[in-house]
Amino acid sequence: MRPLLSRLATILVAACLLFTSQTLTTPQRAAAAEPGYLMVHFTGEGATNQQMYLSHSTDGLHWNDLNGGGMVLRSTVGTTGVRDPAFVRSPDGSKYWIIATDLCISCGQSWSQSINDGSRNLVVWESTDLVTWSKPWLLNVAGAIPDGRNAWAPEAIWDPATNDYVLYWATNVPQNGATKHRIFYARTSDFRTITTPQIYIDRPGTQEIIDTQIIEVPQGVGNYRYVRASGDGQITLEGSNSILGTWTRLGDLTGIGLTGTQGTAGSTTVEGPMWMKFNGTNKWALYVDQYATNGGYMPVTTTDPSNPAAYQRLASTSYNMGGTKKRHGWIMNLTAAEESRVLARWPNTAAQRLQSYNFQDRYVRHTNFDVRIDPNVSPVDDSRFRLRTGLTGTGTVSFESVNFPGYFLRHSNYDFQLAYNDGTAQFAADATFNKVAGLADPTWSSFQSYNHPDHYIRHYAYYLKLDPITTATARSDATFKVTS
């Protein structure tokens, strides 16, 4: 999230001059078998870009978009848009959450509305394996704050002293004669209920603070157990030995030409600080979002997060952010098992369409989660699917929606719906098919039900059905071309 004045002025800002940076040698991976990194992020404004995207890196500096650069989770709650996501991993690795801002700019809500009367909720997803996620739910965090006007840029950190999470976020609120964003916190153990919110960080006067992220630093590195970076007119660094204790200002990144304030001559204007520790080394990257120039993330690196003088900018040739723009997110260091699951779940499978054999101007599409064949589908993504390895296993196929990831074509009572994968064996069987030679034309394709092998996908009165095929008309109805 960007400070209030900066956000409202962004569309008027000319490209800032880049600061001439000192080149730092690219950190080397500790070992060839070391697992990599997973970034969750959004990509920009609009309903499609303000969803959840994943990118993977083997070295923390060169990123590849997962899922063909398409979204991996879509919010169907609140404003139906999400920004500023954070990963949360339980201490034992048995559970994961994504928490995000409930906000959709340029798709029904303006910056002014979101600042002064925005959603008081966060959007939350939960998983036990990092690949199968629950449906999203809303967590009201700002409703209990008197005249709290929004809830932005959530983060959470495990507090071993109390065996729960300190959840913190920014809320715009009038207090002590100043209406501005302050950081609030509450405790939670499940991201469904929270304690009463309290002010966590409040800058003097009218200075806002929106983006804060905390890391725990290993013993022997610097003078503090915790370091936080915040967007508060600068990228300010602070240190503490207790999450909710006293924090000491350590400095900012103006020394390397990074500022949180637009119009600073010779500097790059940034927000959304995002930490990452390089595996097997005492080196960190602090990614910052070049929002004023619409440039997305860039990394700076350090061997001591608590020392502003130790940060160095990288030559632009030493990192690559991939095909999509990376906006305010979070990076997780993966275990080998996590990495294997993630890469298997979201390969770069092409998006394709299913064209009807006997109505060749019509394509399979979803509409209000029902499934039919239609001409002139708009938006076209309603008729685009990724043909995944079948949910029951190899040798089969399942159809995952492009614009509602996690939703698959599924039969129920021989009718078809676009339904969210609940992870059950029954869902997997209902959403899995054998791709065979077309029943009306072997150069096309037909799709045989996995759990009703005498039934095939067909259209009838333009709606998709699962039927036995006994006539020439039915054979034509059950034949499709897989096409891009």
ABEGO torsion letter per residue (X at the ends): XBBAAAAAAAAABBBBBBBBBBBBBBBBBABAABBBBBBBBBAEBEAAABBBBBBBBAAGABBBBBGGGBBABBBABEAGBBBGBBBBBBAAGABBBBBBBBBBBGAGBBAAAAAABBBABBBBBBBAAGABBBBBBBBBAAAABBGBABBBGBBBBBBAAAGBBBBBBBBBBBBGGBBBBBBBBBBBAAGABBBBBBBABBBBEABBBABBBBBBBBBGBEABABBBBBBAGBBBBBBBABAABBBBBAEBAAAAGBBABBGBBGBBBBBGBBBBBBBGBBBBBBBBBBAAAGAEBBBBBBABAABAAABBBBBAAABBAEABBBBBBBBBBBBAAAAAAAAAABBBBBBBBBBBAABAABBBBBBGGBBBBBBGBOBAAAABBBBBBBAAEBGBBBBBBAABBGBBBBBBGGBBBBBBBAGBAAAAAAABBBBBBBAABAABBBBBBAABAABBBBBBGGBBBBBBBABAAAAAAABBBBBX
